[in-house]
Amino acid sequence: METRRDDVGIAIRSAFLTKGTKQKFSLFVLIVLSILLIFLETYKTKPLNYFRALVKDTIYRGALVVSTPSKTISSLSKYISEHTNLYRNYKKLQNENNELKDDISKSDFLELENSQLRKLIEEQVSSSKNIVSARVMMDKQSPYLNSYIINIGNNKKIKNGMEVLDGKNFIGRTVDVNFFSTRVLLVSDLNSKIPVVAEPSGNHSILSGHGVNMPTLEYLPKKHNVQNGDKIYTSGRAGIFSPGIPIGEAKVENNIIKVLLFSDLDQVTFVNVNLENKSSK
């Protein structure tokens, strides 16, 4: 059903009738201002143009000022988010870098171990003796006692008194043999006594260990000719060890003849055990 003009007039009058005096006046003023603003917008004069420009500039500037906190918060939130993502990516890259370093370290260690094992194989092939290689599992060092625990024993035909070598250098003998492990008494141990010979003097003596200090030559003849730099070898006397195994070189200090070992006992990883040792038969 169409709305007639009379109905619109009735609705307006009804609105005025249902309102209070103040409300009627406010509504009337708003209507008048709306009509006035519409009229002024269509009316073009310099004063009105200036006024309109001033009002619009005020509104625009006000909107800019009002929107500044929102933009600032948005920018700050974006900056924090980017910083968080950057830190997360940095930690991820750092973890990946550490993993790569670990992989490189493992690869370097495996390469080092591989080269040591190849060296042991070459020594076994070039040696005429029946030797077996073993890994040092534990290194027991104290001021007086020095020994290794190696990972072979009776399962590889190891017996007490067998020669233990680092490469071709004599470093000790087997004691306390178990089925899967053996203790090696090093030449630096307080209880170690090895018959040796000095070259080129040819003087025989006993190499005695002193714990952390270098072993010394004892029971030398009174008129011996041992000098600095003389090479010390196993003598083979009493058939205990094979003769001619290099041990170290002489170093004379205050009339005491110390022996600087050819092998650094703190750096040994693999050893060779001579299965043909005479004393073990």
Secondary structure as UniProt FT lines:
FT   HELIX           5..18
FT   HELIX           21..42
FT   HELIX           46..126
FT   STRAND          131..141
FT   STRAND          146..150
FT   HELIX           154..156
FT   TURN            160..161
FT   STRAND          163..166
FT   TURN            167..168
FT   STRAND          169..177
FT   STRAND          182..186
FT   TURN            187..188
FT   TURN            190..191
FT   STRAND          193..199
FT   TURN            200..201
FT   STRAND          204..210
FT   TURN            211..212
FT   STRAND          213..218
FT   TURN            222..223
FT   TURN            228..229
FT   STRAND          231..234
FT   HELIX           237..239
FT   TURN            243..244
FT   STRAND          246..253
FT   TURN            254..255
FT   STRAND          256..261
FT   HELIX           265..267
FT   STRAND          270..274
FT   TURN            275..276
FT   HELIX           278..280
//
